[in-house]
Amino acid sequence: MRIRVKDVLDLLAAGVPEAEILADYPYLESEDISACLNYAAAEADHPVLVTR
């Protein structure tokens, strides 16, 4: 089974505690939620290219 990174991020953004997410999706581990956050942080941090 899989859950999208966006789904995990949406749950966290909605204020759902990590413990509740883990209870609702027993195949997830705490490290999976951390990986989602790390992925989102990396995707949000990108260089802006300026062309002239």
N, CA, C and O atoms as CSV, one atom per row, in Angstrom:
chain,resi,resn,atom,element,x,y,z
A,1,MET,N,N,0.846,-1.179,0.000
A,1,MET,CA,C,0.000,0.000,0.000
A,1,MET,C,C,0.888,1.237,0.000
A,1,MET,O,O,2.010,1.235,0.505
A,2,ARG,N,N,0.347,2.270,-0.576
A,2,ARG,CA,C,1.094,3.517,-0.645
A,2,ARG,C,C,0.178,4.679,-0.302
A,2,ARG,O,O,-1.038,4.622,-0.482
A,3,ILE,N,N,0.799,5.723,0.194
A,3,ILE,CA,C,0.097,6.984,0.406
A,3,ILE,C,C,0.982,8.064,-0.194
A,3,ILE,O,O,2.203,8.030,-0.035
A,4,ARG,N,N,0.383,9.008,-0.872
A,4,ARG,CA,C,1.168,10.049,-1.529
A,4,ARG,C,C,1.779,10.995,-0.494
A,4,ARG,O,O,1.218,11.216,0.579
A,5,VAL,N,N,2.927,11.540,-0.840
A,5,VAL,CA,C,3.574,12.541,0.007
A,5,VAL,C,C,2.601,13.684,0.259
A,5,VAL,O,O,2.483,14.169,1.385
A,6,LYS,N,N,1.906,14.114,-0.787
A,6,LYS,CA,C,0.952,15.222,-0.645
A,6,LYS,C,C,-0.125,14.903,0.387
A,6,LYS,O,O,-0.536,15.778,1.149
A,7,ASP,N,N,-0.581,13.655,0.413
A,7,ASP,CA,C,-1.608,13.279,1.380
A,7,ASP,C,C,-1.086,13.401,2.808
A,7,ASP,O,O,-1.787,13.891,3.694
A,8,VAL,N,N,0.135,12.959,3.024
A,8,VAL,CA,C,0.736,13.074,4.364
A,8,VAL,C,C,0.895,14.547,4.729
A,8,VAL,O,O,0.574,14.949,5.848
A,9,LEU,N,N,1.387,15.345,3.797
A,9,LEU,CA,C,1.574,16.773,4.063
A,9,LEU,C,C,0.240,17.467,4.320
A,9,LEU,O,O,0.151,18.331,5.193
A,10,ASP,N,N,-0.793,17.099,3.571
A,10,ASP,CA,C,-2.119,17.675,3.793
A,10,ASP,C,C,-2.630,17.346,5.194
A,10,ASP,O,O,-3.207,18.200,5.867
A,11,LEU,N,N,-2.415,16.107,5.627
A,11,LEU,CA,C,-2.847,15.722,6.974
A,11,LEU,C,C,-2.101,16.534,8.029
A,11,LEU,O,O,-2.705,17.038,8.975
A,12,LEU,N,N,-0.790,16.656,7.861
A,12,LEU,CA,C,0.000,17.436,8.824
A,12,LEU,C,C,-0.427,18.901,8.822
A,12,LEU,O,O,-0.542,19.520,9.880
A,13,ALA,N,N,-0.660,19.453,7.633
A,13,ALA,CA,C,-1.079,20.849,7.522
A,13,ALA,C,C,-2.444,21.078,8.165
A,13,ALA,O,O,-2.730,22.167,8.661
A,14,ALA,N,N,-3.272,20.055,8.151
A,14,ALA,CA,C,-4.604,20.154,8.764
A,14,ALA,C,C,-4.537,19.976,10.280
A,14,ALA,O,O,-5.559,20.056,10.962
A,15,GLY,N,N,-3.346,19.736,10.801
A,15,GLY,CA,C,-3.200,19.621,12.245
A,15,GLY,C,C,-3.361,18.213,12.784
A,15,GLY,O,O,-3.446,18.024,13.998
A,16,VAL,N,N,-3.402,17.232,11.915
A,16,VAL,CA,C,-3.537,15.849,12.378
A,16,VAL,C,C,-2.211,15.437,13.014
A,16,VAL,O,O,-1.166,15.534,12.371
A,17,PRO,N,N,-2.236,14.982,14.257
A,17,PRO,CA,C,-0.994,14.584,14.923
A,17,PRO,C,C,-0.349,13.376,14.240
A,17,PRO,O,O,-1.035,12.520,13.683
A,18,GLU,N,N,0.962,13.327,14.295
A,18,GLU,CA,C,1.702,12.217,13.693
A,18,GLU,C,C,1.204,10.875,14.221
A,18,GLU,O,O,1.070,9.920,13.456
A,19,ALA,N,N,0.932,10.794,15.508
A,19,ALA,CA,C,0.472,9.534,16.106
A,19,ALA,C,C,-0.843,9.070,15.468
A,19,ALA,O,O,-1.052,7.873,15.269
A,20,GLU,N,N,-1.717,10.014,15.153
A,20,GLU,CA,C,-2.992,9.656,14.523
A,20,GLU,C,C,-2.784,9.174,13.087
A,20,GLU,O,O,-3.431,8.226,12.641
A,21,ILE,N,N,-1.881,9.834,12.372
A,21,ILE,CA,C,-1.573,9.400,11.003
A,21,ILE,C,C,-1.015,7.981,11.030
A,21,ILE,O,O,-1.403,7.144,10.215
A,22,LEU,N,N,-0.115,7.713,11.953
A,22,LEU,CA,C,0.482,6.385,12.059
A,22,LEU,C,C,-0.556,5.339,12.447
A,22,LEU,O,O,-0.476,4.191,12.008
A,23,ALA,N,N,-1.526,5.726,13.263
A,23,ALA,CA,C,-2.588,4.796,13.649
A,23,ALA,C,C,-3.528,4.513,12.470
A,23,ALA,O,O,-3.985,3.384,12.292
A,24,ASP,N,N,-3.811,5.546,11.669
A,24,ASP,CA,C,-4.707,5.388,10.524
A,24,ASP,C,C,-4.049,4.656,9.356
A,24,ASP,O,O,-4.728,4.008,8.560
A,25,TYR,N,N,-2.737,4.762,9.261
A,25,TYR,CA,C,-1.972,4.127,8.181
A,25,TYR,C,C,-0.867,3.279,8.815
A,25,TYR,O,O,0.289,3.699,8.854
A,26,PRO,N,N,-1.214,2.094,9.307
A,26,PRO,CA,C,-0.271,1.293,10.085
A,26,PRO,C,C,0.969,0.830,9.320
A,26,PRO,O,O,1.943,0.393,9.932
A,27,TYR,N,N,0.943,0.922,7.999
A,27,TYR,CA,C,2.112,0.536,7.218
A,27,TYR,C,C,3.136,1.670,7.137
A,27,TYR,O,O,4.238,1.471,6.628
A,28,LEU,N,N,2.779,2.856,7.636
A,28,LEU,CA,C,3.724,3.973,7.709
A,28,LEU,C,C,4.505,3.902,9.007
A,28,LEU,O,O,4.036,3.365,10.010
A,29,GLU,N,N,5.702,4.454,8.963
A,29,GLU,CA,C,6.533,4.590,10.160
A,29,GLU,C,C,6.849,6.063,10.344
A,29,GLU,O,O,6.700,6.862,9.420
A,30,SER,N,N,7.280,6.409,11.527
A,30,SER,CA,C,7.625,7.793,11.829
A,30,SER,C,C,8.660,8.341,10.840
A,30,SER,O,O,8.612,9.511,10.461
A,31,GLU,N,N,9.585,7.488,10.434
A,31,GLU,CA,C,10.618,7.899,9.481
A,31,GLU,C,C,10.015,8.263,8.121
A,31,GLU,O,O,10.561,9.099,7.401
A,32,ASP,N,N,8.896,7.636,7.774
A,32,ASP,CA,C,8.230,7.962,6.518
A,32,ASP,C,C,7.678,9.385,6.548
A,32,ASP,O,O,7.743,10.106,5.553
A,33,ILE,N,N,7.141,9.775,7.682
A,33,ILE,CA,C,6.608,11.141,7.807
A,33,ILE,C,C,7.754,12.142,7.763
A,33,ILE,O,O,7.633,13.193,7.132
A,34,SER,N,N,8.849,11.833,8.417
A,34,SER,CA,C,10.031,12.702,8.350
A,34,SER,C,C,10.537,12.809,6.921
A,34,SER,O,O,10.936,13.888,6.484
A,35,ALA,N,N,10.523,11.704,6.190
A,35,ALA,CA,C,10.967,11.720,4.795
A,35,ALA,C,C,10.066,12.606,3.953
A,35,ALA,O,O,10.551,13.303,3.062
A,36,CYS,N,N,8.768,12.596,4.215
A,36,CYS,CA,C,7.832,13.469,3.497
A,36,CYS,C,C,8.167,14.935,3.747
A,36,CYS,O,O,8.176,15.742,2.817
A,37,LEU,N,N,8.438,15.271,4.984
A,37,LEU,CA,C,8.781,16.654,5.323
A,37,LEU,C,C,10.108,17.067,4.689
A,37,LEU,O,O,10.240,18.184,4.190
A,38,ASN,N,N,11.077,16.174,4.708
A,38,ASN,CA,C,12.371,16.474,4.087
A,38,ASN,C,C,12.222,16.660,2.582
A,38,ASN,O,O,12.833,17.557,2.001
A,39,TYR,N,N,11.412,15.814,1.950
A,39,TYR,CA,C,11.165,15.939,0.515
A,39,TYR,C,C,10.511,17.282,0.194
A,39,TYR,O,O,10.924,17.975,-0.735
A,40,ALA,N,N,9.496,17.639,0.965
A,40,ALA,CA,C,8.803,18.908,0.733
A,40,ALA,C,C,9.739,20.090,0.916
A,40,ALA,O,O,9.691,21.050,0.146
A,41,ALA,N,N,10.586,20.026,1.925
A,41,ALA,CA,C,11.538,21.111,2.165
A,41,ALA,C,C,12.521,21.238,1.006
A,41,ALA,O,O,12.850,22.345,0.580
A,42,ALA,N,N,12.979,20.113,0.508
A,42,ALA,CA,C,13.917,20.135,-0.612
A,42,ALA,C,C,13.254,20.668,-1.883
A,42,ALA,O,O,13.875,21.403,-2.650
A,43,GLU,N,N,12.001,20.297,-2.100
A,43,GLU,CA,C,11.275,20.759,-3.285
A,43,GLU,C,C,10.964,22.255,-3.209
A,43,GLU,O,O,10.921,22.932,-4.236
A,44,ALA,N,N,10.752,22.760,-2.021
A,44,ALA,CA,C,10.412,24.171,-1.846
A,44,ALA,C,C,11.656,25.059,-1.942
A,44,ALA,O,O,11.547,26.263,-2.172
A,45,ASP,N,N,12.814,24.472,-1.768
A,45,ASP,CA,C,14.068,25.231,-1.787
A,45,ASP,C,C,14.761,24.981,-3.113
A,45,ASP,O,O,15.525,24.027,-3.264
A,46,HIS,N,N,14.485,25.850,-4.070
A,46,HIS,CA,C,15.098,25.706,-5.383
A,46,HIS,C,C,15.669,27.045,-5.828
A,46,HIS,O,O,15.166,28.102,-5.449
A,47,PRO,N,N,16.715,26.989,-6.629
A,47,PRO,CA,C,17.298,28.254,-7.098
A,47,PRO,C,C,16.376,28.942,-8.091
A,47,PRO,O,O,15.676,28.294,-8.869
A,48,VAL,N,N,16.391,30.236,-8.049
A,48,VAL,CA,C,15.619,31.033,-9.008
A,48,VAL,C,C,16.602,31.540,-10.057
A,48,VAL,O,O,17.560,32.246,-9.743
A,49,LEU,N,N,16.351,31.173,-11.281
A,49,LEU,CA,C,17.218,31.589,-12.379
A,49,LEU,C,C,16.697,32.881,-12.970
A,49,LEU,O,O,15.511,33.006,-13.276
A,50,VAL,N,N,17.597,33.843,-13.127
A,50,VAL,CA,C,17.228,35.121,-13.704
A,50,VAL,C,C,17.930,35.226,-15.047
A,50,VAL,O,O,19.152,35.114,-15.134
A,51,THR,N,N,17.154,35.440,-16.073
A,51,THR,CA,C,17.742,35.619,-17.406
A,51,THR,C,C,17.659,37.081,-17.805
A,51,THR,O,O,16.730,37.801,-17.441
A,52,ARG,N,N,18.625,37.478,-18.540
A,52,ARG,CA,C,18.660,38.889,-18.984
A,52,ARG,C,C,18.720,38.978,-20.469
A,52,ARG,O,O,18.755,40.078,-21.021
